[in-house]
């Protein structure tokens, strides 16, 4: 019940224009593993996206 209520609070906060950091703090307090998963996925996606660019730049220098 608490988890469902906290999700509603987060969605309501986003809809009301509350700064993005506030809902993330709420998620961290209620479910830290979810936040770690979301951040880890974002980091992995950015590294995967940037790797070909970095590889091309390094290979161009040699």
Biotite code that builds the C-alpha atoms (Angstrom):
import biotite.structure as struc

atoms = struc.array([
    struc.Atom([0.000, 0.000, 0.000], chain_id="A", res_id=1, res_name="UNK", atom_name="CA", element="C"),
    struc.Atom([2.800, 2.403, 0.869], chain_id="A", res_id=2, res_name="UNK", atom_name="CA", element="C"),
    struc.Atom([4.565, 1.742, -2.408], chain_id="A", res_id=3, res_name="UNK", atom_name="CA", element="C"),
    struc.Atom([1.426, 2.413, -4.449], chain_id="A", res_id=4, res_name="UNK", atom_name="CA", element="C"),
    struc.Atom([0.767, 5.590, -2.482], chain_id="A", res_id=5, res_name="UNK", atom_name="CA", element="C"),
    struc.Atom([4.330, 6.817, -2.931], chain_id="A", res_id=6, res_name="UNK", atom_name="CA", element="C"),
    struc.Atom([4.128, 6.193, -6.684], chain_id="A", res_id=7, res_name="UNK", atom_name="CA", element="C"),
    struc.Atom([0.982, 8.325, -6.793], chain_id="A", res_id=8, res_name="UNK", atom_name="CA", element="C"),
    struc.Atom([2.783, 11.080, -4.884], chain_id="A", res_id=9, res_name="UNK", atom_name="CA", element="C"),
    struc.Atom([5.697, 11.000, -7.335], chain_id="A", res_id=10, res_name="UNK", atom_name="CA", element="C"),
    struc.Atom([3.408, 11.147, -10.372], chain_id="A", res_id=11, res_name="UNK", atom_name="CA", element="C"),
    struc.Atom([1.376, 13.941, -8.818], chain_id="A", res_id=12, res_name="UNK", atom_name="CA", element="C"),
    struc.Atom([4.540, 15.893, -8.050], chain_id="A", res_id=13, res_name="UNK", atom_name="CA", element="C"),
    struc.Atom([5.747, 15.569, -11.638], chain_id="A", res_id=14, res_name="UNK", atom_name="CA", element="C"),
    struc.Atom([2.367, 16.658, -12.977], chain_id="A", res_id=15, res_name="UNK", atom_name="CA", element="C"),
    struc.Atom([2.373, 19.677, -10.679], chain_id="A", res_id=16, res_name="UNK", atom_name="CA", element="C"),
    struc.Atom([5.742, 20.842, -12.001], chain_id="A", res_id=17, res_name="UNK", atom_name="CA", element="C"),
    struc.Atom([7.790, 20.035, -8.909], chain_id="A", res_id=18, res_name="UNK", atom_name="CA", element="C"),
    struc.Atom([11.523, 19.977, -9.716], chain_id="A", res_id=19, res_name="UNK", atom_name="CA", element="C"),
    struc.Atom([12.719, 16.579, -10.927], chain_id="A", res_id=20, res_name="UNK", atom_name="CA", element="C"),
    struc.Atom([15.012, 16.022, -7.927], chain_id="A", res_id=21, res_name="UNK", atom_name="CA", element="C"),
    struc.Atom([12.109, 15.944, -5.476], chain_id="A", res_id=22, res_name="UNK", atom_name="CA", element="C"),
    struc.Atom([10.388, 12.855, -6.957], chain_id="A", res_id=23, res_name="UNK", atom_name="CA", element="C"),
    struc.Atom([13.762, 11.068, -7.219], chain_id="A", res_id=24, res_name="UNK", atom_name="CA", element="C"),
    struc.Atom([14.344, 11.678, -3.519], chain_id="A", res_id=25, res_name="UNK", atom_name="CA", element="C"),
    struc.Atom([10.903, 10.226, -2.829], chain_id="A", res_id=26, res_name="UNK", atom_name="CA", element="C"),
    struc.Atom([11.720, 7.160, -4.922], chain_id="A", res_id=27, res_name="UNK", atom_name="CA", element="C"),
    struc.Atom([15.055, 6.738, -3.150], chain_id="A", res_id=28, res_name="UNK", atom_name="CA", element="C"),
    struc.Atom([13.417, 6.884, 0.270], chain_id="A", res_id=29, res_name="UNK", atom_name="CA", element="C"),
    struc.Atom([10.690, 4.388, -0.635], chain_id="A", res_id=30, res_name="UNK", atom_name="CA", element="C"),
    struc.Atom([12.626, 2.064, -2.943], chain_id="A", res_id=31, res_name="UNK", atom_name="CA", element="C"),
    struc.Atom([16.393, 2.680, -3.220], chain_id="A", res_id=32, res_name="UNK", atom_name="CA", element="C"),
    struc.Atom([16.970, -0.381, -5.410], chain_id="A", res_id=33, res_name="UNK", atom_name="CA", element="C"),
    struc.Atom([14.720, 1.070, -8.108], chain_id="A", res_id=34, res_name="UNK", atom_name="CA", element="C"),
    struc.Atom([16.739, 4.292, -8.177], chain_id="A", res_id=35, res_name="UNK", atom_name="CA", element="C"),
    struc.Atom([20.017, 2.355, -8.408], chain_id="A", res_id=36, res_name="UNK", atom_name="CA", element="C"),
    struc.Atom([18.577, 0.319, -11.286], chain_id="A", res_id=37, res_name="UNK", atom_name="CA", element="C"),
    struc.Atom([17.364, 3.395, -13.169], chain_id="A", res_id=38, res_name="UNK", atom_name="CA", element="C"),
    struc.Atom([20.653, 5.279, -12.712], chain_id="A", res_id=39, res_name="UNK", atom_name="CA", element="C"),
    struc.Atom([22.700, 2.201, -13.628], chain_id="A", res_id=40, res_name="UNK", atom_name="CA", element="C"),
    struc.Atom([20.673, 1.684, -16.781], chain_id="A", res_id=41, res_name="UNK", atom_name="CA", element="C"),
    struc.Atom([21.096, 5.333, -17.780], chain_id="A", res_id=42, res_name="UNK", atom_name="CA", element="C"),
    struc.Atom([24.869, 5.162, -17.251], chain_id="A", res_id=43, res_name="UNK", atom_name="CA", element="C"),
    struc.Atom([25.123, 1.917, -19.234], chain_id="A", res_id=44, res_name="UNK", atom_name="CA", element="C"),
    struc.Atom([23.085, 3.400, -22.082], chain_id="A", res_id=45, res_name="UNK", atom_name="CA", element="C"),
    struc.Atom([25.218, 6.536, -22.255], chain_id="A", res_id=46, res_name="UNK", atom_name="CA", element="C"),
    struc.Atom([28.455, 4.525, -22.223], chain_id="A", res_id=47, res_name="UNK", atom_name="CA", element="C"),
    struc.Atom([27.106, 2.256, -24.965], chain_id="A", res_id=48, res_name="UNK", atom_name="CA", element="C"),
    struc.Atom([26.107, 5.283, -27.023], chain_id="A", res_id=49, res_name="UNK", atom_name="CA", element="C"),
    struc.Atom([29.420, 7.100, -26.561], chain_id="A", res_id=50, res_name="UNK", atom_name="CA", element="C"),
    struc.Atom([31.781, 4.127, -27.032], chain_id="A", res_id=51, res_name="UNK", atom_name="CA", element="C"),
    struc.Atom([31.812, 4.188, -30.875], chain_id="A", res_id=52, res_name="UNK", atom_name="CA", element="C"),
    struc.Atom([32.451, 7.939, -30.841], chain_id="A", res_id=53, res_name="UNK", atom_name="CA", element="C"),
    struc.Atom([35.323, 7.616, -28.379], chain_id="A", res_id=54, res_name="UNK", atom_name="CA", element="C"),
    struc.Atom([36.777, 4.675, -30.331], chain_id="A", res_id=55, res_name="UNK", atom_name="CA", element="C"),
    struc.Atom([36.632, 6.645, -33.592], chain_id="A", res_id=56, res_name="UNK", atom_name="CA", element="C"),
    struc.Atom([38.347, 9.656, -32.050], chain_id="A", res_id=57, res_name="UNK", atom_name="CA", element="C"),
    struc.Atom([41.144, 7.553, -30.570], chain_id="A", res_id=58, res_name="UNK", atom_name="CA", element="C"),
    struc.Atom([41.690, 5.627, -33.808], chain_id="A", res_id=59, res_name="UNK", atom_name="CA", element="C"),
    struc.Atom([41.828, 8.894, -35.796], chain_id="A", res_id=60, res_name="UNK", atom_name="CA", element="C"),
    struc.Atom([44.722, 10.113, -33.641], chain_id="A", res_id=61, res_name="UNK", atom_name="CA", element="C"),
    struc.Atom([46.919, 7.109, -34.399], chain_id="A", res_id=62, res_name="UNK", atom_name="CA", element="C"),
])
